[in-house]
Amino acid sequence: MPQTRQLAAIMFTDIVGYTVFMGEDEQKAFEILQKNRNLQKPIVEIILDKDNDLTSQKSSAYWVATIKYIRSKIFKIMPEQLPKKQIITPLMKYLFFFLLLLPLSAFTQSREIAIDSLMNLHNTKGFSGVVLVAENGHAVYHKAFSYREFAAKIPLQASDIFEMASISKTFTAMIIMMLKEKRKVNYDDLVEKYLDIPYKGITIRHLLTHTSGLPDYQEIMDKNWDKSKVAGNKEILEYLIKYAPPKLFEPGTKYEYSNTGYVLLASLAEQASGKDFIRMCRKWIFKPMKMRSTNIRTLKEKRGTKNFAIGHIYVPERQQYVRADSFPSSDYTIWLGNREGPGRVSSTAADLLRWDQALYTNKLVNQSTLQEAFAPYRLPNDSLSNYGFGWMLRAHPQSGKIVYHTGDNPGYENRFVRYIDKQKTLIILSNNAYDNLESLIQQIENKFQ
């Protein structure tokens, strides 16, 4: 009998003051367990299963079942029904005390197993990435699946760095909120106060909430930019001025997701503060929050980062995943590789959890400021946009208020979900643009309500 199963047997009986494992007499222990099989069948079956190694990941469900069964059922067993051999040792007392601390741990492990089973299923369906589930700031599940780089079959690690794509907007919005608290900007300031753009009547609030009516800068750049070069905010603003496509609607009258608005927010932040946007993010957010793997990296820096999870696209003709950067003409993250504001932050699941936890504190901005960020924009027809300042918003009948953001780039599909009423967090980072992500999120939510 493996040592771990001996321990399980001792824990099993010590709760009622009796032991079924005495010294080295393994055979005696089995005889007693066999005799009492009808009294405690679930746990007895676990301990008697000689092929079950409780120390292995595969059989962790058995261990959780054992602990849960002890906690919930064993006190119903009358002492006279057990063997009249009583051995109370200091070890047993210690184990009993340890067991009293286990109900939360066992429950957590039970859900971990359920999520793991679900993730293994999605892995067989093609999911590649990292999943982190947390409660009260503590990760209860954090695992990686498939490959960092498919061609070389380099396994993904839970600590790998991913392109955040539009999850970056949560940081851009925070910089604006910090500038607001520093009295450098006001939400209702006109953008034209800071930037020379051909669009008038647009406020910072309109940019934050995607109600500006600005045209899509990517469409302008895609049509006119030389993709052998790398553009940044300066070039994007120049092209907006040069080509000046019309506004899509009057500011504040409609919600329409706008990457252009967040380019302008980053440039506006620089003008209002006199500081470089990337340096502000590093100094004001990443460094103080100990987000050591998080940065706004250049293309060269990404290539030089060993644990950077490469984005992949499935090519049916080849029946395989191919690096997204193999197609530079269609990969805007390359030829727009110096843009700031709407994307380009790269990070890990663990660092996103640190970011999540910082938002429950006053370390960056006051909670009253964040409450406004987590409130929807009210449109003139009195409908709500379900987008605050850098955060998408929804409600769940069991989980309450949820703030979240998606992050999609060629080869990436990410979700950062904060169940703020319950202080739970779900982070999914996929480096092969997994197309069943929404279904996966719903299934995980059902597991840890």
C-alpha beads as a LAMMPS data file, in Angstrom:
LAMMPS data file: protein, C-alpha beads

449 atoms
448 bonds

1 atom types
1 bond types

-500.0 500.0 xlo xhi
-500.0 500.0 ylo yhi
-500.0 500.0 zlo zhi

Masses

1 110.0

Atoms # bond

1 1 1 0.000 0.000 0.000
2 1 1 1.551 3.380 -0.991
3 1 1 2.355 5.732 1.856
4 1 1 -0.268 8.271 0.793
5 1 1 -2.974 5.613 1.059
6 1 1 -1.753 4.710 4.520
7 1 1 -2.218 8.328 5.467
8 1 1 -5.718 8.315 4.008
9 1 1 -6.611 5.239 6.024
10 1 1 -5.362 6.825 9.255
11 1 1 -7.301 10.030 8.568
12 1 1 -10.364 7.956 7.810
13 1 1 -10.625 6.438 11.271
14 1 1 -8.870 8.950 13.511
15 1 1 -11.860 11.310 13.322
16 1 1 -13.886 8.938 15.494
17 1 1 -10.891 7.848 17.528
18 1 1 -10.255 4.493 15.903
19 1 1 -7.670 3.308 13.474
20 1 1 -7.806 0.804 10.661
21 1 1 -4.101 0.998 9.994
22 1 1 -1.878 -0.298 12.769
23 1 1 1.872 -0.105 12.428
24 1 1 3.136 -2.043 9.428
25 1 1 0.278 -4.571 9.401
26 1 1 -1.017 -3.801 5.938
27 1 1 -2.970 -7.028 5.631
28 1 1 -4.771 -6.354 8.913
29 1 1 -5.774 -2.922 7.658
30 1 1 -7.291 -4.414 4.515
31 1 1 -9.170 -7.059 6.486
32 1 1 -10.742 -4.397 8.711
33 1 1 -11.636 -2.246 5.716
34 1 1 -13.153 -5.216 3.908
35 1 1 -15.215 -6.115 6.957
36 1 1 -16.584 -2.583 7.260
37 1 1 -17.071 -2.042 3.535
38 1 1 -20.844 -1.863 3.943
39 1 1 -20.544 1.007 6.438
40 1 1 -18.288 3.381 4.556
41 1 1 -18.305 2.075 1.022
42 1 1 -17.220 5.214 -0.912
43 1 1 -14.100 5.841 1.121
44 1 1 -13.312 2.154 1.614
45 1 1 -13.446 1.571 -2.139
46 1 1 -10.973 4.414 -2.628
47 1 1 -8.493 3.123 -0.085
48 1 1 -8.808 -0.484 -1.217
49 1 1 -8.165 0.344 -4.860
50 1 1 -4.574 -0.873 -5.171
51 1 1 -4.291 0.544 -8.688
52 1 1 -5.125 4.037 -7.480
53 1 1 -2.141 6.221 -6.681
54 1 1 -3.555 9.110 -4.691
55 1 1 -0.430 11.138 -5.272
56 1 1 -0.951 11.345 -9.018
57 1 1 -2.750 14.164 -10.789
58 1 1 -4.975 11.707 -12.572
59 1 1 -6.465 10.374 -9.351
60 1 1 -6.712 13.654 -7.437
61 1 1 -10.487 13.288 -7.709
62 1 1 -10.261 10.260 -5.429
63 1 1 -8.432 12.279 -2.795
64 1 1 -10.991 15.082 -2.912
65 1 1 -13.812 12.562 -2.668
66 1 1 -12.111 11.009 0.335
67 1 1 -11.780 14.285 2.204
68 1 1 -15.287 15.428 1.352
69 1 1 -16.738 12.094 2.428
70 1 1 -14.899 12.222 5.744
71 1 1 -16.104 15.736 6.433
72 1 1 -19.746 15.162 5.526
73 1 1 -20.497 11.550 6.455
74 1 1 -18.099 9.952 8.883
75 1 1 -19.583 11.501 12.028
76 1 1 -22.788 9.575 11.357
77 1 1 -20.995 6.277 11.948
78 1 1 -21.412 4.918 15.487
79 1 1 -18.108 4.062 17.213
80 1 1 -19.413 0.628 18.192
81 1 1 -19.672 -0.235 14.520
82 1 1 -15.916 0.168 14.103
83 1 1 -13.136 -2.167 15.285
84 1 1 -12.455 -1.816 19.010
85 1 1 -8.831 -0.958 18.474
86 1 1 -8.128 2.585 19.566
87 1 1 -4.774 4.215 18.909
88 1 1 -4.584 7.981 19.455
89 1 1 -1.124 9.264 18.632
90 1 1 0.249 12.806 18.310
91 1 1 0.394 12.226 14.566
92 1 1 -3.295 11.380 14.482
93 1 1 -4.187 14.464 16.497
94 1 1 -2.173 16.554 14.089
95 1 1 -3.907 14.942 11.117
96 1 1 -7.285 15.539 12.699
97 1 1 -6.479 19.230 13.211
98 1 1 -5.207 19.422 9.628
99 1 1 -8.409 17.819 8.379
100 1 1 -10.522 20.480 10.073
101 1 1 -8.845 23.050 7.850
102 1 1 -9.593 21.147 4.660
103 1 1 -13.228 21.791 3.678
104 1 1 -12.463 24.910 1.632
105 1 1 -9.370 23.309 0.136
106 1 1 -11.284 20.171 -0.785
107 1 1 -14.065 22.202 -2.345
108 1 1 -11.510 24.194 -4.304
109 1 1 -9.801 21.029 -5.507
110 1 1 -13.136 19.567 -6.520
111 1 1 -13.832 22.542 -8.764
112 1 1 -10.271 22.477 -10.034
113 1 1 -10.825 18.909 -11.168
114 1 1 -14.111 19.853 -12.831
115 1 1 -12.469 22.754 -14.697
116 1 1 -9.492 20.564 -15.583
117 1 1 -11.791 17.960 -17.077
118 1 1 -13.536 20.670 -19.079
119 1 1 -10.242 22.135 -20.285
120 1 1 -8.909 18.752 -21.322
121 1 1 -12.033 18.376 -23.467
122 1 1 -11.506 21.775 -25.100
123 1 1 -7.843 20.970 -25.573
124 1 1 -8.870 17.970 -27.671
125 1 1 -11.044 20.382 -29.690
126 1 1 -8.025 22.540 -30.436
127 1 1 -7.658 25.044 -27.578
128 1 1 -4.146 26.380 -27.120
129 1 1 -3.515 28.844 -24.336
130 1 1 -3.562 29.583 -20.614
131 1 1 -6.539 29.586 -18.268
132 1 1 -6.590 31.163 -14.808
133 1 1 -9.540 31.111 -12.400
134 1 1 -9.261 33.045 -9.131
135 1 1 -11.307 33.749 -6.026
136 1 1 -10.504 36.648 -3.699
137 1 1 -7.223 37.177 -5.503
138 1 1 -6.026 33.586 -5.179
139 1 1 -5.660 31.393 -8.247
140 1 1 -7.648 28.181 -7.816
141 1 1 -6.816 27.039 -11.340
142 1 1 -3.913 28.092 -13.545
143 1 1 -2.755 25.876 -16.395
144 1 1 -1.369 25.982 -19.916
145 1 1 -2.399 23.831 -22.857
146 1 1 -0.794 23.000 -26.206
147 1 1 2.064 24.958 -27.763
148 1 1 3.882 28.252 -27.517
149 1 1 5.107 27.604 -31.069
150 1 1 3.309 24.911 -33.062
151 1 1 5.901 24.148 -35.747
152 1 1 8.629 23.442 -33.201
153 1 1 6.112 21.909 -30.745
154 1 1 7.378 24.055 -27.864
155 1 1 4.940 23.510 -24.973
156 1 1 3.128 26.485 -23.544
157 1 1 3.849 27.418 -19.931
158 1 1 1.386 29.098 -17.569
159 1 1 3.894 31.944 -17.189
160 1 1 4.138 32.661 -20.934
161 1 1 3.552 36.187 -22.221
162 1 1 0.643 36.859 -24.595
163 1 1 -0.376 39.764 -26.771
164 1 1 -3.268 41.413 -24.873
165 1 1 -4.769 43.148 -27.925
166 1 1 -7.782 45.237 -26.832
167 1 1 -7.444 44.277 -23.168
168 1 1 -4.805 47.021 -23.425
169 1 1 -7.668 49.539 -23.408
170 1 1 -8.176 48.910 -19.694
171 1 1 -4.691 50.368 -19.082
172 1 1 -5.195 53.292 -21.451
173 1 1 -8.409 54.219 -19.660
174 1 1 -6.612 53.985 -16.304
175 1 1 -3.942 56.466 -17.467
176 1 1 -6.719 58.931 -18.360
177 1 1 -8.400 58.383 -14.974
178 1 1 -5.087 58.986 -13.208
179 1 1 -4.586 62.190 -15.187
180 1 1 -8.113 63.222 -14.205
181 1 1 -7.280 62.755 -10.517
182 1 1 -4.052 64.708 -11.063
183 1 1 -6.222 67.500 -12.565
184 1 1 -4.450 67.315 -15.908
185 1 1 -7.664 66.548 -17.839
186 1 1 -11.435 66.521 -17.414
187 1 1 -13.657 63.920 -19.023
188 1 1 -15.722 66.579 -20.752
189 1 1 -12.730 68.402 -22.219
190 1 1 -12.832 68.622 -26.001
191 1 1 -10.204 66.513 -27.737
192 1 1 -9.343 69.483 -29.974
193 1 1 -7.985 71.217 -26.840
194 1 1 -5.075 68.745 -26.917
195 1 1 -4.839 67.416 -30.471
196 1 1 -5.143 68.941 -33.911
197 1 1 -7.749 66.701 -35.535
198 1 1 -10.363 67.426 -38.213
199 1 1 -13.210 66.252 -35.958
200 1 1 -14.830 68.772 -33.629
201 1 1 -17.167 68.426 -30.675
202 1 1 -15.679 65.144 -29.407
203 1 1 -14.897 64.905 -25.677
204 1 1 -12.559 62.633 -23.737
205 1 1 -15.656 60.927 -22.331
206 1 1 -16.782 60.134 -25.880
207 1 1 -13.399 58.539 -26.608
208 1 1 -13.454 56.446 -23.424
209 1 1 -16.981 55.147 -24.032
210 1 1 -16.779 54.545 -27.813
211 1 1 -19.417 57.173 -28.548
212 1 1 -17.191 59.542 -30.563
213 1 1 -18.338 58.681 -34.089
214 1 1 -14.729 58.636 -35.300
215 1 1 -13.922 56.704 -38.491
216 1 1 -11.788 53.572 -38.362
217 1 1 -8.103 54.468 -38.562
218 1 1 -7.160 50.903 -39.535
219 1 1 -9.251 51.178 -42.700
220 1 1 -7.467 54.409 -43.617
221 1 1 -4.038 52.910 -42.943
222 1 1 -4.861 49.647 -44.707
223 1 1 -5.772 51.515 -47.896
224 1 1 -2.972 54.060 -47.876
225 1 1 -0.046 52.999 -45.683
226 1 1 3.115 51.403 -47.057
227 1 1 3.055 48.111 -45.143
228 1 1 6.798 47.656 -45.477
229 1 1 7.042 50.369 -42.806
230 1 1 5.845 50.428 -39.207
231 1 1 3.371 53.129 -38.203
232 1 1 2.743 54.674 -34.799
233 1 1 0.329 57.254 -33.387
234 1 1 2.095 60.153 -35.099
235 1 1 1.602 58.606 -38.542
236 1 1 -1.977 57.576 -37.736
237 1 1 -2.881 61.148 -36.765
238 1 1 -1.192 62.466 -39.904
239 1 1 -3.267 60.124 -42.078
240 1 1 -6.489 61.036 -40.247
241 1 1 -5.781 64.694 -41.036
242 1 1 -4.661 63.992 -44.604
243 1 1 -7.584 61.801 -45.678
244 1 1 -10.184 63.042 -43.157
245 1 1 -13.002 60.569 -43.784
246 1 1 -16.329 61.786 -42.371
247 1 1 -17.570 61.039 -38.870
248 1 1 -19.820 58.000 -38.606
249 1 1 -22.338 59.835 -36.397
250 1 1 -22.578 62.848 -34.127
251 1 1 -20.582 62.427 -30.887
252 1 1 -22.553 61.049 -27.956
253 1 1 -25.533 59.872 -30.012
254 1 1 -24.543 56.239 -30.548
255 1 1 -22.207 53.511 -29.292
256 1 1 -19.812 52.021 -31.831
257 1 1 -16.558 50.377 -30.802
258 1 1 -13.640 52.556 -31.906
259 1 1 -9.947 51.749 -31.899
260 1 1 -9.353 55.230 -33.268
261 1 1 -10.659 56.738 -30.042
262 1 1 -8.067 54.908 -27.970
263 1 1 -5.229 55.959 -30.283
264 1 1 -6.296 59.544 -29.623
265 1 1 -6.506 58.891 -25.848
266 1 1 -2.865 57.767 -25.714
267 1 1 -1.703 60.750 -27.753
268 1 1 -3.886 63.084 -25.692
269 1 1 -2.409 61.679 -22.468
270 1 1 1.057 62.586 -23.711
271 1 1 -0.001 66.120 -24.591
272 1 1 -1.769 66.687 -21.267
273 1 1 1.027 65.282 -19.099
274 1 1 4.128 66.125 -21.132
275 1 1 5.204 62.511 -20.607
276 1 1 5.674 59.513 -22.880
277 1 1 2.632 57.217 -22.819
278 1 1 4.608 53.985 -22.572
279 1 1 6.736 55.341 -19.735
280 1 1 3.594 56.421 -17.887
281 1 1 2.177 52.908 -18.139
282 1 1 5.408 51.423 -16.840
283 1 1 5.951 53.927 -14.030
284 1 1 2.365 54.465 -12.920
285 1 1 0.869 50.977 -13.359
286 1 1 3.133 48.065 -14.294
287 1 1 5.994 48.723 -11.869
288 1 1 4.033 49.686 -8.714
289 1 1 1.622 46.786 -9.235
290 1 1 4.596 44.395 -9.594
291 1 1 3.463 43.343 -13.070
292 1 1 6.991 42.289 -13.971
293 1 1 6.100 40.471 -17.200
294 1 1 3.872 43.262 -18.513
295 1 1 5.086 45.841 -20.983
296 1 1 4.366 47.673 -24.222
297 1 1 6.975 45.976 -26.362
298 1 1 8.408 46.752 -29.758
299 1 1 8.372 44.062 -32.447
300 1 1 12.069 43.475 -31.785
301 1 1 11.482 43.118 -28.045
302 1 1 8.713 40.597 -28.630
303 1 1 10.957 38.514 -30.875
304 1 1 13.649 38.614 -28.181
305 1 1 11.302 37.469 -25.414
306 1 1 11.862 33.739 -25.065
307 1 1 8.551 32.948 -23.369
308 1 1 6.370 34.976 -25.748
309 1 1 3.397 32.892 -26.915
310 1 1 3.243 33.204 -30.694
311 1 1 -0.166 33.829 -32.267
312 1 1 -1.252 31.171 -34.766
313 1 1 -3.868 30.900 -37.503
314 1 1 -5.269 27.615 -38.777
315 1 1 -4.658 27.121 -42.506
316 1 1 -7.113 24.519 -43.878
317 1 1 -5.058 23.890 -47.017
318 1 1 -2.111 22.823 -44.868
319 1 1 -4.307 21.323 -42.134
320 1 1 -2.112 22.942 -39.509
321 1 1 -1.587 26.076 -37.428
322 1 1 0.798 28.625 -38.918
323 1 1 2.340 31.644 -37.214
324 1 1 0.160 34.715 -37.760
325 1 1 3.248 36.800 -38.469
326 1 1 3.884 34.603 -41.511
327 1 1 1.332 36.825 -43.293
328 1 1 2.657 40.373 -42.725
329 1 1 0.419 41.936 -45.381
330 1 1 -2.679 40.975 -43.379
331 1 1 -1.177 41.188 -39.890
332 1 1 -1.776 44.766 -38.785
333 1 1 0.100 44.139 -35.537
334 1 1 3.262 44.295 -37.666
335 1 1 2.701 47.341 -39.858
336 1 1 0.892 49.160 -37.039
337 1 1 3.453 47.824 -34.591
338 1 1 4.219 51.197 -32.950
339 1 1 0.631 52.238 -32.193
340 1 1 -0.263 53.072 -28.588
341 1 1 -3.598 53.054 -26.802
342 1 1 -5.921 50.483 -28.406
343 1 1 -3.556 47.500 -28.102
344 1 1 0.058 46.330 -27.886
345 1 1 0.322 45.602 -24.166
346 1 1 1.690 42.093 -23.626
347 1 1 1.323 40.276 -20.325
348 1 1 0.721 37.013 -18.476
349 1 1 -2.343 35.585 -16.782
350 1 1 -0.681 36.028 -13.385
351 1 1 0.042 39.698 -14.065
352 1 1 -3.550 40.252 -15.165
353 1 1 -4.617 38.847 -11.804
354 1 1 -2.391 41.438 -10.118
355 1 1 -4.067 44.093 -12.269
356 1 1 -7.463 42.719 -11.274
357 1 1 -6.627 42.909 -7.572
358 1 1 -5.246 46.441 -7.828
359 1 1 -8.666 47.558 -9.042
360 1 1 -10.211 46.634 -5.674
361 1 1 -7.907 49.143 -3.952
362 1 1 -7.144 52.869 -4.009
363 1 1 -3.544 52.315 -5.079
364 1 1 -4.039 53.748 -8.561
365 1 1 -7.215 55.811 -8.365
366 1 1 -10.013 56.207 -5.851
367 1 1 -12.846 53.701 -5.839
368 1 1 -15.290 56.499 -6.681
369 1 1 -13.343 57.051 -9.906
370 1 1 -13.521 53.349 -10.715
371 1 1 -17.255 53.261 -10.043
372 1 1 -17.695 55.775 -12.848
373 1 1 -15.457 53.655 -15.067
374 1 1 -17.695 50.649 -14.396
375 1 1 -20.910 52.514 -15.240
376 1 1 -22.488 52.423 -18.722
377 1 1 -22.807 55.488 -20.922
378 1 1 -26.374 56.718 -21.228
379 1 1 -27.347 57.568 -24.810
380 1 1 -29.814 60.312 -25.808
381 1 1 -32.629 57.765 -26.301
382 1 1 -32.068 56.748 -22.639
383 1 1 -30.590 53.371 -23.603
384 1 1 -27.324 52.170 -22.056
385 1 1 -24.183 51.361 -24.017
386 1 1 -22.876 48.629 -21.681
387 1 1 -19.383 50.096 -21.937
388 1 1 -17.724 52.258 -19.304
389 1 1 -14.201 53.683 -19.359
390 1 1 -12.184 50.910 -20.954
391 1 1 -14.457 48.135 -19.693
392 1 1 -17.338 46.157 -21.170
393 1 1 -20.215 45.623 -18.748
394 1 1 -22.779 42.912 -18.146
395 1 1 -24.783 41.384 -15.322
396 1 1 -25.191 37.734 -14.342
397 1 1 -28.159 36.412 -12.310
398 1 1 -25.862 34.552 -9.889
399 1 1 -22.565 36.411 -10.139
400 1 1 -23.897 39.970 -10.190
401 1 1 -21.976 42.790 -11.854
402 1 1 -19.302 41.781 -14.343
403 1 1 -16.703 44.018 -15.969
404 1 1 -14.592 42.485 -18.697
405 1 1 -12.723 42.998 -21.919
406 1 1 -11.994 40.970 -24.999
407 1 1 -8.691 40.959 -26.844
408 1 1 -8.513 39.811 -30.454
409 1 1 -5.466 40.042 -32.695
410 1 1 -4.411 37.814 -35.591
411 1 1 -3.717 34.492 -33.874
412 1 1 -4.977 35.608 -30.441
413 1 1 -8.350 35.423 -28.711
414 1 1 -8.350 36.594 -25.073
415 1 1 -10.884 37.239 -22.325
416 1 1 -10.360 39.046 -19.015
417 1 1 -13.510 38.742 -16.884
418 1 1 -13.958 40.267 -13.400
419 1 1 -16.954 39.197 -11.317
420 1 1 -16.627 42.180 -9.029
421 1 1 -19.594 41.449 -6.731
422 1 1 -18.135 38.011 -5.982
423 1 1 -14.445 38.961 -6.297
424 1 1 -13.855 36.187 -8.793
425 1 1 -11.720 36.361 -11.909
426 1 1 -11.533 34.415 -15.156
427 1 1 -8.625 34.910 -17.541
428 1 1 -8.361 33.016 -20.828
429 1 1 -5.481 33.704 -23.195
430 1 1 -5.479 31.784 -26.472
431 1 1 -2.634 31.890 -28.983
432 1 1 -4.518 30.063 -31.725
433 1 1 -7.660 32.237 -31.805
434 1 1 -9.788 29.425 -30.362
435 1 1 -13.252 29.799 -31.879
436 1 1 -15.238 28.187 -29.024
437 1 1 -14.116 30.693 -26.414
438 1 1 -17.566 32.042 -25.508
439 1 1 -18.878 28.528 -24.948
440 1 1 -15.833 27.746 -22.810
441 1 1 -16.411 30.857 -20.677
442 1 1 -20.028 29.911 -20.021
443 1 1 -19.039 26.378 -19.074
444 1 1 -16.336 27.561 -16.664
445 1 1 -18.755 30.080 -15.134
446 1 1 -21.168 27.239 -14.437
447 1 1 -18.394 25.336 -12.661
448 1 1 -17.422 28.030 -10.206
449 1 1 -20.624 29.899 -9.368

Bonds

1 1 1 2
2 1 2 3
3 1 3 4
4 1 4 5
5 1 5 6
6 1 6 7
7 1 7 8
8 1 8 9
9 1 9 10
10 1 10 11
11 1 11 12
12 1 12 13
13 1 13 14
14 1 14 15
15 1 15 16
16 1 16 17
17 1 17 18
18 1 18 19
19 1 19 20
20 1 20 21
21 1 21 22
22 1 22 23
23 1 23 24
24 1 24 25
25 1 25 26
26 1 26 27
27 1 27 28
28 1 28 29
29 1 29 30
30 1 30 31
31 1 31 32
32 1 32 33
33 1 33 34
34 1 34 35
35 1 35 36
36 1 36 37
37 1 37 38
38 1 38 39
39 1 39 40
40 1 40 41
41 1 41 42
42 1 42 43
43 1 43 44
44 1 44 45
45 1 45 46
46 1 46 47
47 1 47 48
48 1 48 49
49 1 49 50
50 1 50 51
51 1 51 52
52 1 52 53
53 1 53 54
54 1 54 55
55 1 55 56
56 1 56 57
57 1 57 58
58 1 58 59
59 1 59 60
60 1 60 61
61 1 61 62
62 1 62 63
63 1 63 64
64 1 64 65
65 1 65 66
66 1 66 67
67 1 67 68
68 1 68 69
69 1 69 70
70 1 70 71
71 1 71 72
72 1 72 73
73 1 73 74
74 1 74 75
75 1 75 76
76 1 76 77
77 1 77 78
78 1 78 79
79 1 79 80
80 1 80 81
81 1 81 82
82 1 82 83
83 1 83 84
84 1 84 85
85 1 85 86
86 1 86 87
87 1 87 88
88 1 88 89
89 1 89 90
90 1 90 91
91 1 91 92
92 1 92 93
93 1 93 94
94 1 94 95
95 1 95 96
96 1 96 97
97 1 97 98
98 1 98 99
99 1 99 100
100 1 100 101
101 1 101 102
102 1 102 103
103 1 103 104
104 1 104 105
105 1 105 106
106 1 106 107
107 1 107 108
108 1 108 109
109 1 109 110
110 1 110 111
111 1 111 112
112 1 112 113
113 1 113 114
114 1 114 115
115 1 115 116
116 1 116 117
117 1 117 118
118 1 118 119
119 1 119 120
120 1 120 121
121 1 121 122
122 1 122 123
123 1 123 124
124 1 124 125
125 1 125 126
126 1 126 127
127 1 127 128
128 1 128 129
129 1 129 130
130 1 130 131
131 1 131 132
132 1 132 133
133 1 133 134
134 1 134 135
135 1 135 136
136 1 136 137
137 1 137 138
138 1 138 139
139 1 139 140
140 1 140 141
141 1 141 142
142 1 142 143
143 1 143 144
144 1 144 145
145 1 145 146
146 1 146 147
147 1 147 148
148 1 148 149
149 1 149 150
150 1 150 151
151 1 151 152
152 1 152 153
153 1 153 154
154 1 154 155
155 1 155 156
156 1 156 157
157 1 157 158
158 1 158 159
159 1 159 160
160 1 160 161
161 1 161 162
162 1 162 163
163 1 163 164
164 1 164 165
165 1 165 166
166 1 166 167
167 1 167 168
168 1 168 169
169 1 169 170
170 1 170 171
171 1 171 172
172 1 172 173
173 1 173 174
174 1 174 175
175 1 175 176
176 1 176 177
177 1 177 178
178 1 178 179
179 1 179 180
180 1 180 181
181 1 181 182
182 1 182 183
183 1 183 184
184 1 184 185
185 1 185 186
186 1 186 187
187 1 187 188
188 1 188 189
189 1 189 190
190 1 190 191
191 1 191 192
192 1 192 193
193 1 193 194
194 1 194 195
195 1 195 196
196 1 196 197
197 1 197 198
198 1 198 199
199 1 199 200
200 1 200 201
201 1 201 202
202 1 202 203
203 1 203 204
204 1 204 205
205 1 205 206
206 1 206 207
207 1 207 208
208 1 208 209
209 1 209 210
210 1 210 211
211 1 211 212
212 1 212 213
213 1 213 214
214 1 214 215
215 1 215 216
216 1 216 217
217 1 217 218
218 1 218 219
219 1 219 220
220 1 220 221
221 1 221 222
222 1 222 223
223 1 223 224
224 1 224 225
225 1 225 226
226 1 226 227
227 1 227 228
228 1 228 229
229 1 229 230
230 1 230 231
231 1 231 232
232 1 232 233
233 1 233 234
234 1 234 235
235 1 235 236
236 1 236 237
237 1 237 238
238 1 238 239
239 1 239 240
240 1 240 241
241 1 241 242
242 1 242 243
243 1 243 244
244 1 244 245
245 1 245 246
246 1 246 247
247 1 247 248
248 1 248 249
249 1 249 250
250 1 250 251
251 1 251 252
252 1 252 253
253 1 253 254
254 1 254 255
255 1 255 256
256 1 256 257
257 1 257 258
258 1 258 259
259 1 259 260
260 1 260 261
261 1 261 262
262 1 262 263
263 1 263 264
264 1 264 265
265 1 265 266
266 1 266 267
267 1 267 268
268 1 268 269
269 1 269 270
270 1 270 271
271 1 271 272
272 1 272 273
273 1 273 274
274 1 274 275
275 1 275 276
276 1 276 277
277 1 277 278
278 1 278 279
279 1 279 280
280 1 280 281
281 1 281 282
282 1 282 283
283 1 283 284
284 1 284 285
285 1 285 286
286 1 286 287
287 1 287 288
288 1 288 289
289 1 289 290
290 1 290 291
291 1 291 292
292 1 292 293
293 1 293 294
294 1 294 295
295 1 295 296
296 1 296 297
297 1 297 298
298 1 298 299
299 1 299 300
300 1 300 301
301 1 301 302
302 1 302 303
303 1 303 304
304 1 304 305
305 1 305 306
306 1 306 307
307 1 307 308
308 1 308 309
309 1 309 310
310 1 310 311
311 1 311 312
312 1 312 313
313 1 313 314
314 1 314 315
315 1 315 316
316 1 316 317
317 1 317 318
318 1 318 319
319 1 319 320
320 1 320 321
321 1 321 322
322 1 322 323
323 1 323 324
324 1 324 325
325 1 325 326
326 1 326 327
327 1 327 328
328 1 328 329
329 1 329 330
330 1 330 331
331 1 331 332
332 1 332 333
333 1 333 334
334 1 334 335
335 1 335 336
336 1 336 337
337 1 337 338
338 1 338 339
339 1 339 340
340 1 340 341
341 1 341 342
342 1 342 343
343 1 343 344
344 1 344 345
345 1 345 346
346 1 346 347
347 1 347 348
348 1 348 349
349 1 349 350
350 1 350 351
351 1 351 352
352 1 352 353
353 1 353 354
354 1 354 355
355 1 355 356
356 1 356 357
357 1 357 358
358 1 358 359
359 1 359 360
360 1 360 361
361 1 361 362
362 1 362 363
363 1 363 364
364 1 364 365
365 1 365 366
366 1 366 367
367 1 367 368
368 1 368 369
369 1 369 370
370 1 370 371
371 1 371 372
372 1 372 373
373 1 373 374
374 1 374 375
375 1 375 376
376 1 376 377
377 1 377 378
378 1 378 379
379 1 379 380
380 1 380 381
381 1 381 382
382 1 382 383
383 1 383 384
384 1 384 385
385 1 385 386
386 1 386 387
387 1 387 388
388 1 388 389
389 1 389 390
390 1 390 391
391 1 391 392
392 1 392 393
393 1 393 394
394 1 394 395
395 1 395 396
396 1 396 397
397 1 397 398
398 1 398 399
399 1 399 400
400 1 400 401
401 1 401 402
402 1 402 403
403 1 403 404
404 1 404 405
405 1 405 406
406 1 406 407
407 1 407 408
408 1 408 409
409 1 409 410
410 1 410 411
411 1 411 412
412 1 412 413
413 1 413 414
414 1 414 415
415 1 415 416
416 1 416 417
417 1 417 418
418 1 418 419
419 1 419 420
420 1 420 421
421 1 421 422
422 1 422 423
423 1 423 424
424 1 424 425
425 1 425 426
426 1 426 427
427 1 427 428
428 1 428 429
429 1 429 430
430 1 430 431
431 1 431 432
432 1 432 433
433 1 433 434
434 1 434 435
435 1 435 436
436 1 436 437
437 1 437 438
438 1 438 439
439 1 439 440
440 1 440 441
441 1 441 442
442 1 442 443
443 1 443 444
444 1 444 445
445 1 445 446
446 1 446 447
447 1 447 448
448 1 448 449
